[in-house]
């Protein structure tokens, strides 16, 4: 006997997304490394955002989204934002709750450019890859888009490449 194929829209769900990510998944180590790097860079990030009085996207989330873009070889900015809508692993890494709305492309692009122009993207990715290179470059879970990461980092040296 087989089970019925029943679909149901859930009204409420109490889901700890972190529990859905396997304990041994290498993205956990990368997330911890990203948290350490962001703690170190927080004073510089605050300086970049101190010039603008209007509240915007959390720069830490934007930087983590860029890391996902580079780590998983996502094809485009549009595809990244689409994947952030439904991929629980990506949402967890970036810091979204399961029901939180993903940013608009225009808002994401503006913040990405602001962080890039301030050198924060290069600094963040260089430090992140330096701390987690063993967990990233040789791991089959990731398809690192090296050309994209190198373009973002510009003249910044990425150890281990």
N, C-alpha and C positions, 0 to 999 in steps of 0.2 A: 504494500500500500504506500502511496506517496502523499506528501503533505500538499495542502492547497497553496496556490500562489496568490496570496492575499497582500495587497498593498494598502497602506493606511497613512494618511498625513498625520503627523504627530502634533498635538496641541502643545504639549510641554515636554521638554527633555532636560534631564539633569546629567550632563555629560562632562566629565573631566577629560578634555582633549589630550592632555599629557599622558593619561593612562592608556590611550589608544596607540601611542607611539611606543614601539617595543623598547624595552629597557636597554638592549644592546645595540640599538640603531646608532650609527655613527653621527647622525645629525644632533644627537644629544650633546656630544662632546664639542661640536662646532657651536652649538647654541651657548654652552658654558663659556667657550672662548670668546664669543661675540659679546657676552655680558661683561666679561673682564675688560675687553678692549673699549667698550662703550663707557664703562666706569672711568677708565683712564682719560678718554677723550671728552668727557662731559664738560669740563671748563671751556674747552675750545668750541664745542657745540653751542654752549650758552652764549659765547661771544658772537657767534654767527647769527644767532637768533635774537640777540639783545637789540640789534638795530631795527628790528621790525616789531611794532607794537601789537599787530594783529595776531591772534592765535591761529595756528595752522596745524599741520600734521605733526605728530611726534617724530622728530628727526631720527630717533633710535629705530623706530619701526621702518622708516624709509630706508635706512642703511641696511637693516636686516632683510628687507624685501630685495634690495640690490644684491645682497649675498645669495639669496635664493635664486635670483635671475642668473647669476654667474655659476653657482654650484650645480644647478640642474639643467643648464643649457636651454633655458626657456627661450623660445624663438624671438619674441618681441615684447615690447612694453605692454601692448594690448593683451597679448596672451598671458603675461605675468599677472595682470590685474584680473583677468578672467579666471585663471587658476587659483588666485587668492580667494575668489568667491566660493569655491567648492572643495578645494584640497585641504583637508584638515591638518595634514603635516605642515604645509606651508603657512596656514593660518596660525598654528601653534608657534612655529618658529618666529614669525613676524611679531606676534603678540596680539592677534585679534581674538575676540571671543567668537564662538560658533555663529552667533546671530548678529554680529557687528557688521555694519555696512563698509564695504571696501571703498577706497577713495576714488574720485573721478580721475580720468587720465590727465586732465589739465592741472589739477592740484598736485598729483604725483610728479608730473614732469617739472613743475615749478620748483618743488622742494628738492627734487633730484638735481636740478641745475644749480640751485643755491648751494647745496652741499658740495657738488662737484667743483664749482667755481671757488669755493673756500678751501679746497684741497682735502675736505673731510672724507670723501669717497675713497680717494687714493690711500689716505692714511689708515682708514678703517680696514679696507681690504688687505693692504700690505701687512698690517698687524695681525689680522684674523688668519690669513694664510700662513704667516710665520708661526703662529701658535698651533695651528691645526693641520699643517701640511701633510703629516703622516696619515691623518684620518680622512683626508680629502683626495689628494691627487692619485693615490694608489687604490682607492676604494671603489668597487664596482657600483655602489649605490649612487655615486655622483657622475655626472657627465660635464665636467667643468668646461665652460666656454672660455678657454685661455685667451683667445683674441679679444673678447669683450672685456675681461678682467684687466688685461694688459692695457687696453685703450683707456679704461677708466683710471688706471694707475699712472698712466703717462710715463714720466721719468722716474717715478717711485720704484725702488728695487723691491722685488718680491722674492724673498729667500726661498731657495729650493726649486726654482723653476728651471 
